[in-house]
Amino acid sequence: MKSEPSPAPRPIPEARAAAPGAASLPPSNEAAGLGRQMLNKVPEVTLYFWIIKVLCTTVGETFADFLNQNLHLGLTKTTYIMGSLLIVALLFQFRARKYSAGIYWLAVVLLSVVGTLITDNLSDNFGVSLVISTVVFSVLLALTFAAWFASEKTLSVHSITTSRREAFYWSAILFTFALGTASGDLLAERLHLGYLLSALLFASVIALVTAAHWRLGLNGILAFWIAYILTRPLGASLGDLLSQPRDAGGLNLGTIGTSALFLSAILGLVIYMAVTKKDVSGMQDTQDAARA
């Protein structure tokens, strides 16, 4: 579904067309057979999108640690609580017929926390190494993309207009968060790169992907998903850098202070998006105006 360009700049605007060789989107009467037809359920990919995404990934790292360690809930109880909240949020997200900033970003925040907890549970409770976790989540993400493309002939986030596509989308998001946590911890802790160097490394790779998209014509859909995956370890490294003690390579702001700071920033930006609708697709905006 095409939309008018957003006024905000787009560092890596995800392409409107399907990947090379992909079929065009089916007409609405055919798409209706693929699942419940609706307006696009995700925001426009603007600079605001990437800022909120990085903030969410940082909160996923620090808030999970806050619940687990500061509140002494433990990994298992924290996972059950946050998993239940995620299910409720996704129920509201799937029931909605169009994009809602509050519901969407609440689901992203909770997915970020749960993705972190999945990796932490595997590592701490089951003794699964970060190397194995990274490989397994990479494979699961690749299989999700393969099944999504085989079924829908596109991986574009501008075509999340049926329940089935939305299910593929959120499955991919969950695996990107789990993968990002595993790979970020692997680089920062096991390979002894440190939080700051890890954050700079992931930021540099995202910058290279951005340059490849704008200067070398890298496919927009591919660029989007590479950047989306990399923002998770970037946010996780930033979260650890801010919250961890100085002797562990952090700035010692603590999980409470870091989580509160980033959650406040997310809340402020989401309210701004909900009021200004800067991240709403042109098609949805037009249809809303027609109903008014």
C-alpha atoms as one frame of an Amber mdcrd trajectory, in Angstrom:
protein
   0.000   0.000   0.000   1.611   3.272  -1.071   1.528   6.387   1.028   2.538
  10.008   0.771   6.080  10.680   2.029   6.314  11.764   5.625   7.566  15.287
   6.343  10.250  13.867   8.624  13.549  12.667   7.113  13.991   8.948   6.582
  17.400   7.468   7.322  16.515   4.122   5.746  13.029   4.335   4.227  11.800
   0.818   3.650  10.978   0.434  -0.017   7.377   0.375  -1.169   8.035  -2.289
  -3.765   8.558  -5.935  -3.041  12.006  -7.451  -3.198  13.382  -8.164  -6.670
  11.388 -10.870  -8.372   8.459 -10.520  -5.992   4.943 -10.398  -7.332   2.902
  -7.267  -6.929   0.365  -7.080  -4.122  -2.910  -8.803  -4.913  -6.037  -6.751
  -5.476  -8.158  -6.171  -2.405 -10.662  -8.905  -3.313  -7.835 -11.456  -3.578
  -6.016 -10.207  -0.485  -9.187 -10.580   1.528  -8.812 -14.317   1.111  -5.401
 -14.177   2.798  -6.739 -12.865   6.071  -8.772 -10.028   7.563  -8.322  -6.989
   5.301  -7.448  -3.691   7.007  -5.408  -0.526   6.700  -1.657  -0.790   7.139
  -1.001  -1.648  10.781   2.520  -0.270  11.207   3.881   3.298  11.228   5.596
   5.085   8.384   9.359   4.551   8.470  10.631   8.006   9.411  13.400   9.362
  11.608  10.920   9.272  14.506  10.410   5.543  13.894  14.114   4.802  14.291
  14.503   7.016  17.364  11.598   5.332  19.160  12.817   1.902  18.041  16.274
   2.422  19.581  14.690   3.774  22.773  12.462   0.683  22.964  15.396  -1.681
  22.524  17.306   0.079  25.288  14.317  -0.197  27.624  14.027  -3.876  26.762
  17.499  -4.432  28.175  17.296  -2.229  31.276  13.675  -2.852  32.293  14.135
  -6.630  32.126  17.160  -6.279  34.426  15.163  -3.972  36.735  12.333  -6.476
  37.168  14.652  -9.438  37.480  17.330  -7.991  39.754  16.055  -4.839  41.477
  12.562  -6.162  42.243  13.959  -9.678  42.817  11.241 -11.291  40.732  13.681
 -13.666  39.095  13.867 -14.555  35.426  11.038 -17.084  35.445   8.440 -14.934
  37.214   9.454 -11.848  35.221   9.070 -13.816  31.984   5.570 -14.996  32.918
   4.450 -11.484  33.878   5.845  -9.722  30.826   4.771 -12.544  28.513   1.187
 -12.208  29.754   1.230  -8.444  29.233   2.629  -8.957  25.731  -0.191 -11.345
  24.831  -2.764  -8.771  25.956  -1.051  -5.992  23.989  -0.875  -8.134  20.845
  -4.563  -9.020  21.183  -5.403  -5.306  21.082  -2.972  -4.800  18.196  -4.496
  -7.614  16.125  -8.056  -6.482  16.854  -7.346  -2.956  15.628  -8.143  -2.309
  11.970  -5.566   0.436  11.507  -2.317   1.691  13.009  -2.525   3.128  16.526
   0.690   4.643  17.886  -0.026   3.796  21.532  -0.965   0.155  20.958   1.791
  -0.462  18.404   4.668   0.939  20.448   3.413  -0.694  23.660   3.650  -4.023
  21.831   7.170  -3.167  20.633   8.345  -2.256  24.147   6.926  -5.483  25.586
   8.397  -7.536  22.734  11.756  -5.954  23.448  11.546  -6.956  27.106  10.311
 -10.483  26.336  12.951 -10.964  23.639  15.612 -10.063  26.172  14.108 -12.424
  28.745  14.008 -15.335  26.289  17.729 -15.013  25.636  18.515 -14.506  29.337
  16.480 -17.581  30.282  18.297 -19.725  27.747  21.662 -18.465  28.960  21.140
 -18.317  32.720  18.552 -21.029  33.418  19.388 -23.580  30.739  23.085 -22.962
  30.185  22.754 -22.302  26.449  25.789 -20.399  25.197  25.353 -17.019  23.520
  26.981 -18.425  20.389  24.327 -21.108  20.087  21.534 -18.637  20.909  22.783
 -16.269  18.217  22.891 -19.040  15.621  19.488 -20.468  16.580  17.706 -17.105
  16.516  19.389 -16.238  13.218  18.008 -19.449  11.718  14.536 -18.873  13.189
  14.476 -15.324  11.822  15.611 -16.519   8.396  12.906 -19.212   8.381  10.300
 -16.616   9.356  11.334 -14.367   6.481  11.358 -17.334   4.085   7.851 -18.432
   5.112   6.599 -14.835   4.979   7.959 -14.279   1.476   6.799 -17.675   0.218
   3.289 -16.925   1.447   2.949 -13.214   0.665   5.592 -12.539  -2.032   6.828
  -9.491  -0.129   8.551  -8.555   3.138   7.489  -4.928   2.923   6.199  -3.336
   6.111   4.040  -1.098   3.928   1.833  -4.085   3.143   0.795  -5.251   6.625
  -2.872  -5.259   5.640  -4.008  -8.771   6.640  -3.887 -10.707   9.877  -1.559
 -13.301   8.359   0.988 -10.704   7.281   0.766  -9.117  10.696   1.474 -12.484
  12.335   4.605 -12.879  10.194   5.620  -9.298  11.037   5.388  -9.685  14.822
   7.089 -13.090  14.734   9.999 -11.502  12.879  10.108  -8.631  15.389  10.286
 -11.059  18.321  13.175 -12.978  16.788  15.058  -9.757  15.958  14.880  -8.762
  19.620  16.020 -12.172  20.879  18.785 -12.296  18.262  19.891  -8.761  19.033
  20.166  -9.514  22.741  22.221 -12.656  22.146  24.558 -11.106  19.570  24.958
  -7.883  21.550  25.853  -9.720  24.762  28.174 -12.011  22.805  30.189  -9.105
  21.429  30.167  -6.974  24.563  30.801  -9.629  27.208  32.136 -12.848  25.732
  34.386 -11.186  23.138  35.332  -8.435  25.625  34.611  -5.515  23.289  32.864
  -3.556  26.016  29.531  -1.741  25.839  30.794   1.495  24.281  32.824  -0.175
  21.541  29.944  -2.566  20.800  27.498   0.334  20.488  29.867   2.193  18.157
  30.361  -0.961  16.077  26.629  -1.539  15.563  26.020   2.167  14.890  28.771
   2.138  12.264  27.283  -0.880  10.501  23.850   0.801  10.449  25.481   3.907
   8.953  27.112   1.745   6.264  23.769   0.119   5.444  22.182   3.569   5.195
  24.921   4.743   2.845  24.603   1.573   0.761  20.873   2.194   0.393  21.149
   5.853  -0.576  24.381   5.765  -2.588  24.639   2.239  -3.978  20.990   1.376
  -4.438  20.763  -1.372  -1.827  17.204  -2.746  -1.867  15.083  -0.750   0.581
  13.354  -3.762   2.119  16.679  -5.497   2.729  18.204  -2.303   4.142  15.238
  -1.828   6.459  15.418  -5.298   7.987  19.214  -5.222   8.380  18.938  -1.899
  10.196  16.001  -3.156  12.266  17.958  -6.190  13.416  21.055  -4.131  14.252
  19.172  -1.510  16.279  18.448  -4.217  18.861  22.080  -4.921  19.856  22.753
  -1.187  19.500  20.025  -0.385  22.019  21.071  -3.244  24.298  24.684  -2.026
  24.310  23.543   1.538  25.044  21.319   0.291  27.859  24.148  -1.644  29.474
  26.558   1.249  28.936  24.247   3.608  30.819  23.017   1.272  33.554  25.942
  -0.989  34.466  28.508  -0.127  37.201  31.704   1.640  36.199  33.864  -1.350
  37.066  31.825  -3.343  34.528  32.338  -0.734  31.815  29.115   1.236  32.340
  28.219   4.752  33.471  26.428   3.549  36.622  23.073   5.282  36.024  21.332
   2.121  37.178  18.464   0.208  35.634  15.843   2.350  37.412  17.205   5.680
  36.185  17.900   4.444  32.662  14.504   2.754  32.296  12.649   5.792  33.645
  14.550   8.142  31.335  13.927   6.126  28.186  10.326   5.216  29.012   9.586
   8.917  29.522  11.178   9.728  26.160   9.170   6.962  24.448   5.927   8.159
  26.043   6.572  11.743  24.974   7.363  10.783  21.371   4.410   8.394  21.076
   2.021  11.067  22.353   3.529  13.478  19.827   3.043  10.915  17.043  -0.549
  10.241  18.112  -1.389  13.941  18.091   0.465  15.016  14.935   0.023  11.730
  13.012   3.426  12.239  11.407   3.873   8.481  11.240   0.457   7.688   9.754
   0.385   6.571   6.125  -1.198   8.934   3.619  -3.846   6.341   2.690  -5.017
   5.982   6.294  -4.954   9.746   6.777  -7.069  10.237   3.665  -9.644   7.642
   4.692  -9.889   9.068   8.212 -10.487  12.536   6.764 -13.185  11.155   4.449
 -15.059   9.691   7.413 -14.871  12.969   9.362
